[in-house]
Amino acid sequence: MPEYLTTKELADLLRIGERKAYDLASSGEVPCVRAMGKLLFPRSEVVAWLNASRSGPQVEDPPLPPIVAGSHDPLLDWALRESGSGLATYYDGSFDGLNRLKDRTAQAAALHIHEADGFNTQALRDHLGEAPVVLFEIAQRQRGLLLAPGVSDIQSFADLNGRRVILRQSSAASQRLFDAQLEHHGMTRADLDALPTCARTEEELAIALHDSKAEAGFGLGALAGLYDLGFSATHTERLDLAIWRRAYFDDPMLKLLAFVQSDRFAARAAEFGGYDLGGLGTIHHNGASG
């Protein structure tokens, strides 16, 4: 279902007539917004409103799967293994991670979504409203143009016209930011000699460049030294872990969060380079409803 319901979709969800749906909106009983003369109903808030109106015994939610979804990050991926948390991973981009959080097919998702006023918070609210999800900062990290060995004449997005570039999947926040930068420079993907297949993780992108399958890609500075790549920094971004609050206090997540605040984690971040742990552990959002 869409994030925002029309009056007809709300009526269908509630199994009432459209006139009654209008009446609920007019009386302020149901969460709604008015945009361009239309009534729209945030689906997550409508569901929360329905849950708040329920009666009878409370049925415990089914357990969340021990999966961390969202964006791939080499430092966090290492920590998931080294911490002994037992958490599995499914990396397919920040926006896929948000969908998996919403569907409760993951208990956490790594996010780095650039927003007008910061990172990740508005996207999380758009997908889950004020659901009980905690946004825990992992690190600030450098992103920019990674260059294959021997490539030295690409320094900015303007230099990518006609060059062989490896892209990420559409559900990756980095790809959406990359497309926005192309537009800012008067280009589209059609102006690139893009590889026919995308890299689904940061490391896949770096390996493809190391093997000279492409000349450039939009990736993490942390991987430049590891794969002998050139790097031109263009952005600093915040990597957060969005975690369902009821998973936040379970042993697997507690092990991971304790580990990322350890000296070993800080030492590994320094080895990678391109990370700033100054805000590690900051809570940027804590959903109110439970």
Secondary structure, DSSP 4 states (H G I P E B T S, - for coil): --SEE-HHHHHHHHT--HHHHHHHHHTT-S--EEETTEEEEEHHHHHHHHHHT--SPPPPPPPPPSEEEE---HHHHHHHHHTT---EEEES-HHHHHHHHHTTS-SEEEE--EETTEESHHHHHHHHTT-SEEEEEEEEEEEEEEE-TT--S--SGGGGTT-EEE-B-TTSHHHHHHHHHHHHTT--GGGSEE-SS-BSSHHHHHHHHHTTS-SEEEEEGGGTTTTT-EEEEEEEEEEEEEEEHHHHTSHHHHHHHHHHTSHHHHHHHHHH-SEE-TTTT-EEEE----
